[in-house]
Amino acid sequence: MYLVGTKASRAASLTGLVVVALTCSQSREAAGADKMLTVDWANPEIASFVKDQAANPRRSLGPAADDKLAKVKLPVVAFEGMPGVVEKTFRLGPKPAGERDVVVDEDDPVWYQITERYGDMTVSVQADLRVQHEFPADYPVYGSARQGAAPKAGPEVSVFDDANPDAVEGLVAEYTVVKFGVPYTITIECSAAAKDQCRDTGQIIKDSELLKIIRANPPQ
């Protein structure tokens, strides 16, 4: 089984991600094409989404973002609603206006990242078809169980605290789910004021159920 190394550095910016992507692209040219994950485009969830979109076309994240995501070569997964862990931060003060960034390598659209910022919390979803790590077939990954297998309670959430003096202020929670043969990594960054929300792994696991397809471009 293949997994993509998509863990986000707590201090990484979108600019940094673009630089990394360009570096990876240059490395591929020097060392040959990377192994690529195979998307299960025949998955019923994808087929249902594509059929629904054909009958009721709609924008998902706005014209500019949709134009970028229309080129992506893997199903685009994002939260269909605001995660509960984010809503809980609103009791800390007024509801902040959300900000969204969508990053895609338009020259080779095999990865994407959607980042949404809400005051004291930032939530991002990212996925990449390029294989950077290989794991044994029995390596446990949430969402990868074969049909008929007992479902897991939810993804395993890792919380990185600030015990390390070199760490940024606040906390980061992260987990990965596998859908359609593709690993999607969700990173939640909490400011110092919202630390307790990043520690609420029960709510974070519950929120993972909100991850749905928002764009799918099956190869013709």
ZIFEN-V694538 format. One line per field, one symbol per residue. ss: DSSP state (2 for helix, 1 for strand, 0 for the rest). A space follows every 10 residues. Layout:
ss->???
//
This chain:
ss->0110000000 0002222222 2222222222 2000010000 0002222222 2222200000 0022222220 0000011110 0002222222 2200000011 1111000000 1111111100 1111111101 0011000000 0000000000 0000000111 0000000000 1111111110 0111111111 0222222220 2222222222 1111100000
//
